[in-house]
Amino acid sequence: MSFMSAGVTWLGLGLTLSAAGLVTYGLATLPCSGGVRPEDAEPACRPARRTALGFGALGVAALIVGTVCVVLHVTDFR
């Protein structure tokens, strides 16, 4: 597998995970923004926020790996 195809694959994975993190965080904040008391909604929102943060961190890591692979391909690293 070439660096270019590996890089594009990692970039796609990173974008997908980052989008999943944004969607998860958006869904996690819904109970906190409604008519529910904040002290009741916070324990329910906390695990989803942590999951969203994990998705975001994995997405950023995958974007970095993909960018490095594409740069290695462009510079003809062997």
C-alpha positions as CSV (number, residue, x, y, z in Angstrom):
1,M,0.0,0.0,0.0
2,S,1.4,3.4,-0.9
3,F,1.7,6.3,1.4
4,M,-0.9,8.2,-0.5
5,S,-3.6,5.6,-0.2
6,A,-2.8,5.0,3.4
7,G,-2.8,8.7,4.0
8,V,-6.2,9.2,2.4
9,T,-7.6,6.3,4.3
10,W,-6.4,7.8,7.6
11,L,-7.7,11.2,6.7
12,G,-11.1,9.8,6.0
13,L,-11.1,7.9,9.3
14,G,-10.1,11.0,11.1
15,L,-12.8,13.1,9.5
16,T,-15.4,10.4,10.3
17,L,-14.3,10.1,13.9
18,S,-14.3,13.9,14.4
19,A,-17.8,14.1,12.9
20,A,-19.0,11.3,15.2
21,G,-17.5,13.3,18.2
22,L,-19.3,16.4,17.2
23,V,-22.6,14.6,16.8
24,T,-22.2,12.8,20.1
25,Y,-21.4,16.0,21.9
26,G,-24.4,17.7,20.3
27,L,-26.6,14.9,21.4
28,A,-25.1,15.0,24.9
29,T,-25.9,18.6,25.4
30,L,-29.6,18.2,24.5
31,P,-30.8,17.1,27.9
32,C,-28.8,19.9,29.5
33,S,-30.5,22.6,27.4
34,G,-34.1,21.5,27.9
35,G,-36.4,22.1,30.7
36,V,-34.6,19.7,33.0
37,R,-32.9,20.9,36.1
38,P,-29.1,21.2,35.5
39,E,-28.3,19.1,38.5
40,D,-30.5,16.2,37.2
41,A,-29.2,16.4,33.6
42,E,-25.4,16.7,34.4
43,P,-24.9,13.0,35.5
44,A,-26.6,11.8,32.4
45,C,-24.6,14.1,30.1
46,R,-21.2,13.4,31.5
47,P,-20.5,9.9,30.0
48,A,-21.7,11.1,26.6
49,R,-19.4,14.1,26.8
50,R,-16.4,11.9,27.6
51,T,-17.3,9.6,24.7
52,A,-17.4,12.6,22.4
53,L,-14.0,13.8,23.7
54,G,-12.6,10.3,23.0
55,F,-14.0,10.4,19.5
56,G,-12.5,13.8,18.9
57,A,-9.1,12.7,20.2
58,L,-9.1,9.7,18.0
59,G,-10.1,11.8,15.1
60,V,-7.3,14.2,15.6
61,A,-4.8,11.4,16.0
62,A,-6.0,9.8,12.7
63,L,-5.8,13.2,10.9
64,I,-2.2,13.6,12.1
65,V,-1.3,10.1,10.9
66,G,-3.0,10.7,7.6
67,T,-1.3,14.0,7.1
68,V,2.1,12.5,7.8
69,C,1.5,9.7,5.3
70,V,0.5,12.2,2.6
71,V,3.5,14.4,3.3
72,L,5.8,11.3,3.1
73,H,4.2,10.4,-0.3
74,V,4.6,14.0,-1.6
75,T,8.3,14.1,-0.6
76,D,9.0,10.7,-2.1
77,F,10.1,9.2,1.2
78,R,11.4,5.6,0.8
